[in-house]
Amino acid sequence: MSNALPDGSRLEFGVATASYQIEGAPHADGKGPSIWDSLTAVPGAIDDRSDGAVACGSYPDPGPDIELVAGLGVRWYRFSLSWPRIVPDGATEVNKLGLDYYERLVDGLLEHDVTPMATLYHWDLPQPLEDRGGWLVRETPERFADYAMAVHDRLGDRVRLWATLNEPWCSAYLGYGSGRHAPGKQVAGEAHRAAHHLLLGHALASSRMHEAGADSVGIVLNLTPVLPETEAATDAADGVDAIRNRIWLGPLVDGKYDAGTLRVAPVLEDSDLVRPGDLDLVRGSADWLGINYYTPARVAEAIYECETIDTEGDADSAAFPGVDDFRFVPRHPRTDIDWEIDPDSLERLLVDTHQRTGLPLVVTENGAAYADATLLPDGSVDDADRITYLRSHLAAIDAARSAGADVRGWLVWTLMDNFEWSHGYTKTFGLVSVDRTTLRRTPKRSYDWFADVIRQRGT
């Protein structure tokens, strides 16, 4: 196994961000348009009618963000690269100025003894590729592998820890199923095609990067425990679990889609889509697995009498094509985004995923949105609720490690308040607040708490 990951003798810490959510500058230095630039221009697509044109203003100077990361004392900073900033049309000429920015970021992190963890795709597909079919067509995974190599050729001598995709479930099923995420399409079962092409893109990129000398290439999945609330919901829960979890883990571990997945996604038996050799390439293509965890999925039959919450489009059945007559029924307590707080489910998820995959695991995102209404005399946020959330989930990770799960790290989402996708700026997850007018960054109490935890653990 690559020594780019720590050996797991102790839990390492980090924070995470994503390019579209923090960078701004959508037209600077030759950057091309992304599907999120397009979706945010659609009336009603974003809750507060905002966009990522300014975001946190992290482009072109990553220095302020690097100082915040270094101040925490974390080992890792997980960031994503903007595909349309590097290859503006997604397919042809590489934009040197875009790569220059990420080189400044990587070099700055290394100067502060922070290990860069680079995610190649966090949802901002170049719009010209979407115009040609996006993740519904086979060209996109092939162009993704080309883009991955352009990045590796420039940064591979300094970045040794790579993630190909972030949460492909969201890209496939919120992007092409419910339409809540970019590109905002509702094409039902066609979303399964996007899922396969995303996996293929990961595998093609991983294969080529390994050939070029990369020694630690993983993928980040938003896996979650799927819990049937009643016996009558068992079949629906199995379908939800297939689309949310097994559609990714089956190919990655076994090189196949299991029978339950094919039941809800029969298009995955189409030889024009899943071609000979595809799943062989996917199997074993991840050196490590990132897990983004926020909340479990409790499933009941559609007639179940209780409150239903639509969280980020997850509760829309269009995000689970092929699964019929169900609803999600989260329990209390919940965060400000209405996600159930359940650290015990994180412990179970890590233990189960370790047993299922045998791969080193990193909790690549974990955090909570809160209203952050309590201010201290200096104007900073007293976010005791976020500290309580983080403390309980860190305890769950410790318990999973004690139970034998090979969990190497915990990365908090997120470094600072940012553009939270379809919610715009209405939901805040950050350890640092960002003034929307001045972009001034102010650490919250949770930032100091996290720094104290890291110091006490000696990492």
Secondary structure, 3 states (H helix, E strand, C coil): CCCCCCCCCCCEEEEECCHHHHCCCCCHHHCCCEHHHHHHCCCCCCCCCCCCCCCCCCCCCCHHHHHHHHHHCCCEEEEECCHHHHCCCCCCCCCHHHHHHHHHHHHHHHHCCCEEEEEEECCCCEHHHHHCCHHHCCHHHHHHHHHHHHHHHHHCCCCCEEEEEECHHHHHHHCCCCCCCCCCCCCHHHHHHHHHHHHHHHHHHHHHHHHCCCCCEEEEECCCCEEECCHHHHHHHHHHHHHHHHHHHHHHHHCCCCHHHHHHCHHHHCCCCCCCCHHHHHCCCCCEEEEECCCCEEEEECCCCCCCCCCCCCCCHHHCCCCCCEEECCCCCECCCCCECCHHHHHHHHHHHHHHHCCCEEEEECCCCCCCCCECCCCCECCHHHHHHHHHHHHHHHHHHHCCCCEEEEEEECCECCCCHHHCCCCCCCCEEECCCCCCEEECHHHHHHHHHHHHHCC
